Amino acid sequence: MSDMSTPAAARPSLREAIERTGYYPDVVQDVLNNALGQESVVDFIVQHETTFDRADEIRRHITVLLLTRTRLLVVHVDEHSDGQPEATLQATSATESVPVSRIGPVVVQRVVDNPAHFRPGDLPSEVVLTVNWGSISRIDLEPATCGDPQCEADHGYTGAIAMDDWSLRVSRTADGDDVVEAALRFARSLIAATSTP
């Protein structure tokens, strides 16, 4: 079992973490550099995923979370071919910049296998980091009624606006111990940043 408290000197740099994924490191780094501007990184996490679509096509995706003194940057880079030969692969990036002051609750869910054998410092098998900053919302509408089952009048609509949370799930099996450690470290940094008045 790994110890959660990896010394700072043993942690990979952001560039090293990106290069370890093998996922277009120059493209990803360029996206991050443009998003950061002159700000420095307080903390980060890098998650690389490989998925298979219905046509047995392999698709790769990388998510990078960067925390600066003022912002949370959520960066995604996706690979796709639109059914074309490999020579025409494209990488599409999207970056969301969220002021730290807009971040609401930060929830950290930990899953521990064999809890009877757990010792302080052991890594959980899975970590889910959930953050809400109000950027994603959903409106659920339905016809309004007056309560009379025989009434055929139009009462308009009623509904609710629900805020959707943003989540990142990592596991030791899929992502490795270092990514789980990074998720826990990043969560602590984000909680500290959002708890400071």
DOSE-980816 format. One record per residue (C-alpha): residue in three letters; x, y, z; chain. Coordinates in nm, 2 decimals, decimal comma, padded with zeros to 4 digits. Example, Ala and Ser with C-alpha at 12.3 -4.5 7.8 and 13.67 -1.06 7.14 Angstrom:
<nodes>
NODE     r     east    north       up   c
NODE   ALA    01,23   -00,45    00,78   A
NODE   SER    01,37   -00,11    00,71   A
</nodes>
This chain:
<nodes>
NODE     r     east    north       up   c
NODE   MET    00,00    00,00    00,00   A
NODE   SER    00,12    00,35   -00,08   A
NODE   ASP    00,15    00,63    00,16   A
NODE   MET   -00,06    00,94    00,07   A
NODE   SER    00,21    01,18    00,18   A
NODE   THR    00,44    01,17   -00,12   A
NODE   PRO    00,73    01,42   -00,06   A
NODE   ALA    00,71    01,72   -00,29   A
NODE   ALA    01,05    01,64   -00,43   A
NODE   ALA    00,92    01,29   -00,55   A
NODE   ARG    00,61    01,44   -00,72   A
NODE   PRO    00,64    01,47   -01,10   A
NODE   SER    00,63    01,82   -01,25   A
NODE   LEU    00,33    01,91   -01,45   A
NODE   ARG    00,53    01,86   -01,77   A
NODE   GLU    00,65    01,52   -01,65   A
NODE   ALA    00,29    01,41   -01,56   A
NODE   ILE    00,17    01,51   -01,91   A
NODE   GLU    00,46    01,33   -02,08   A
NODE   ARG    00,40    01,01   -01,88   A
NODE   THR    00,06    00,98   -02,04   A
NODE   GLY    00,21    00,98   -02,39   A
NODE   TYR   -00,09    01,18   -02,51   A
NODE   TYR    00,03    01,45   -02,74   A
NODE   PRO    00,24    01,62   -02,47   A
NODE   ASP    00,33    01,93   -02,69   A
NODE   VAL   -00,03    01,99   -02,78   A
NODE   VAL   -00,15    01,96   -02,42   A
NODE   GLN    00,13    02,18   -02,28   A
NODE   ASP    00,05    02,44   -02,54   A
NODE   VAL   -00,32    02,45   -02,44   A
NODE   LEU   -00,22    02,48   -02,08   A
NODE   ASN    00,04    02,76   -02,15   A
NODE   ASN   -00,23    02,96   -02,33   A
NODE   ALA   -00,48    02,91   -02,05   A
NODE   LEU   -00,24    03,00   -01,77   A
NODE   GLY   -00,10    03,32   -01,92   A
NODE   GLN    00,14    03,46   -01,66   A
NODE   GLU    00,00    03,28   -01,36   A
NODE   SER    00,18    03,00   -01,18   A
NODE   VAL    00,04    02,66   -01,09   A
NODE   VAL   -00,03    02,60   -00,72   A
NODE   ASP   -00,14    02,24   -00,78   A
NODE   PHE   -00,25    02,01   -01,06   A
NODE   ILE   -00,39    01,67   -01,16   A
NODE   VAL   -00,35    01,49   -01,49   A
NODE   GLN   -00,58    01,20   -01,59   A
NODE   HIS   -00,55    01,01   -01,92   A
NODE   GLU   -00,84    00,79   -02,04   A
NODE   THR   -00,87    00,55   -02,33   A
NODE   THR   -01,22    00,44   -02,43   A
NODE   PHE   -01,36    00,23   -02,71   A
NODE   ASP   -01,67    00,35   -02,90   A
NODE   ARG   -01,93    00,13   -03,07   A
NODE   ALA   -01,73    00,09   -03,39   A
NODE   ASP   -01,43   -00,05   -03,18   A
NODE   GLU   -01,25    00,28   -03,25   A
NODE   ILE   -01,00    00,37   -02,97   A
NODE   ARG   -01,04    00,72   -02,84   A
NODE   ARG   -00,81    00,89   -02,60   A
NODE   HIS   -00,88    01,18   -02,37   A
NODE   ILE   -00,69    01,38   -02,12   A
NODE   THR   -00,82    01,60   -01,84   A
NODE   VAL   -00,59    01,84   -01,66   A
NODE   LEU   -00,70    02,04   -01,36   A
NODE   LEU   -00,48    02,34   -01,27   A
NODE   LEU   -00,52    02,55   -00,96   A
NODE   THR   -00,37    02,89   -00,95   A
NODE   ARG   -00,40    03,16   -00,68   A
NODE   THR   -00,71    03,30   -00,86   A
NODE   ARG   -00,86    03,03   -01,08   A
NODE   LEU   -00,94    02,67   -01,14   A
NODE   LEU   -00,87    02,57   -01,50   A
NODE   VAL   -01,04    02,26   -01,63   A
NODE   VAL   -00,88    02,15   -01,96   A
NODE   HIS   -00,99    01,86   -02,18   A
NODE   VAL   -00,81    01,74   -02,49   A
NODE   ASP   -00,99    01,48   -02,70   A
NODE   GLU   -00,87    01,28   -03,00   A
NODE   HIS   -01,11    01,19   -03,28   A
NODE   SER   -01,09    01,09   -03,65   A
NODE   ASP   -01,45    01,12   -03,77   A
NODE   GLY   -01,42    00,78   -03,93   A
NODE   GLN   -01,12    00,90   -04,14   A
NODE   PRO   -00,79    00,72   -04,16   A
NODE   GLU   -00,54    00,76   -03,88   A
NODE   ALA   -00,34    01,02   -04,08   A
NODE   THR   -00,64    01,26   -04,03   A
NODE   LEU   -00,67    01,24   -03,65   A
NODE   GLN   -00,76    01,56   -03,48   A
NODE   ALA   -00,71    01,68   -03,12   A
NODE   THR   -00,98    01,91   -02,99   A
NODE   SER   -00,93    02,11   -02,67   A
NODE   ALA   -01,17    02,29   -02,44   A
NODE   THR   -01,07    02,51   -02,14   A
NODE   GLU   -01,29    02,64   -01,87   A
NODE   SER   -01,15    02,91   -01,64   A
NODE   VAL   -01,34    02,94   -01,30   A
NODE   PRO   -01,26    03,21   -01,05   A
NODE   VAL   -01,18    03,05   -00,71   A
NODE   SER   -01,43    03,28   -00,56   A
NODE   ARG   -01,72    03,12   -00,76   A
NODE   ILE   -01,64    02,77   -00,66   A
NODE   GLY   -01,91    02,62   -00,42   A
NODE   PRO   -01,89    02,30   -00,23   A
NODE   VAL   -01,60    02,07   -00,29   A
NODE   VAL   -01,68    01,71   -00,21   A
NODE   VAL   -01,43    01,43   -00,19   A
NODE   GLN   -01,56    01,07   -00,19   A
NODE   ARG   -01,32    00,79   -00,10   A
NODE   VAL   -01,37    00,42   -00,15   A
NODE   VAL   -01,17    00,18    00,07   A
NODE   ASP   -01,15   -00,19   -00,01   A
NODE   ASN   -01,12   -00,43    00,28   A
NODE   PRO   -01,17   -00,16    00,54   A
NODE   ALA   -01,09   -00,40    00,83   A
NODE   HIS   -00,73   -00,41    00,70   A
NODE   PHE   -00,70   -00,03    00,64   A
NODE   ARG   -00,42    00,15    00,81   A
NODE   PRO   -00,37    00,53    00,83   A
NODE   GLY   -00,18    00,64    00,53   A
NODE   ASP   -00,31    00,36    00,30   A
NODE   LEU   -00,45    00,49   -00,03   A
NODE   PRO   -00,82    00,44   -00,10   A
NODE   SER   -00,90    00,23   -00,41   A
NODE   GLU   -01,10    00,51   -00,56   A
NODE   VAL   -01,15    00,89   -00,53   A
NODE   VAL   -01,43    01,10   -00,67   A
NODE   LEU   -01,37    01,48   -00,66   A
NODE   THR   -01,70    01,67   -00,71   A
NODE   VAL   -01,70    02,05   -00,76   A
NODE   ASN   -01,98    02,30   -00,83   A
NODE   TRP   -01,93    02,65   -00,97   A
NODE   GLY   -02,27    02,71   -01,12   A
NODE   SER   -02,17    02,69   -01,48   A
NODE   ILE   -02,38    02,39   -01,57   A
NODE   SER   -02,75    02,40   -01,50   A
NODE   ARG   -03,06    02,21   -01,61   A
NODE   ILE   -03,42    02,33   -01,64   A
NODE   ASP   -03,68    02,06   -01,58   A
NODE   LEU   -04,02    02,18   -01,71   A
NODE   GLU   -04,36    02,01   -01,69   A
NODE   PRO   -04,72    02,12   -01,75   A
NODE   ALA   -04,87    02,29   -01,45   A
NODE   THR   -05,20    02,16   -01,31   A
NODE   CYS   -05,46    02,30   -01,07   A
NODE   GLY   -05,52    01,96   -00,90   A
NODE   ASP   -05,86    01,90   -01,06   A
NODE   PRO   -05,82    01,58   -01,27   A
NODE   GLN   -06,12    01,70   -01,49   A
NODE   CYS   -05,98    02,04   -01,56   A
NODE   GLU   -05,87    02,09   -01,92   A
NODE   ALA   -05,75    02,45   -01,89   A
NODE   ASP   -05,39    02,55   -01,98   A
NODE   HIS   -05,21    02,64   -01,66   A
NODE   GLY   -04,88    02,70   -01,82   A
NODE   TYR   -04,57    02,53   -01,71   A
NODE   THR   -04,39    02,48   -01,38   A
NODE   GLY   -04,03    02,37   -01,33   A
NODE   ALA   -03,71    02,39   -01,15   A
NODE   ILE   -03,35    02,49   -01,22   A
NODE   ALA   -03,10    02,23   -01,10   A
NODE   MET   -02,73    02,29   -01,08   A
NODE   ASP   -02,52    02,00   -01,20   A
NODE   ASP   -02,19    01,92   -01,03   A
NODE   TRP   -01,87    01,85   -01,22   A
NODE   SER   -01,69    01,53   -01,11   A
NODE   LEU   -01,35    01,36   -01,17   A
NODE   ARG   -01,32    00,99   -01,07   A
NODE   VAL   -00,98    00,82   -01,04   A
NODE   SER   -00,90    00,47   -00,92   A
NODE   ARG   -00,58    00,28   -00,84   A
NODE   THR   -00,68    00,00   -01,09   A
NODE   ALA   -00,74    00,23   -01,39   A
NODE   ASP   -00,52    00,53   -01,32   A
NODE   GLY   -00,25    00,41   -01,08   A
NODE   ASP   -00,14    00,51   -00,73   A
NODE   ASP    00,02    00,83   -00,84   A
NODE   VAL   -00,30    00,97   -00,99   A
NODE   VAL   -00,50    00,88   -00,68   A
NODE   GLU   -00,24    01,05   -00,47   A
NODE   ALA   -00,26    01,35   -00,70   A
NODE   ALA   -00,64    01,36   -00,67   A
NODE   LEU   -00,62    01,36   -00,29   A
NODE   ARG   -00,35    01,63   -00,29   A
NODE   PHE   -00,54    01,84   -00,54   A
NODE   ALA   -00,86    01,81   -00,34   A
NODE   ARG   -00,68    01,94   -00,03   A
NODE   SER   -00,53    02,23   -00,22   A
NODE   LEU   -00,87    02,32   -00,37   A
NODE   ILE   -01,05    02,30   -00,03   A
NODE   ALA   -00,79    02,52    00,12   A
NODE   ALA   -00,82    02,77   -00,16   A
NODE   THR   -01,19    02,79   -00,15   A
NODE   SER   -01,20    02,81    00,23   A
NODE   THR   -00,99    03,12    00,25   A
NODE   PRO   -01,20    03,44    00,27   A
</nodes>
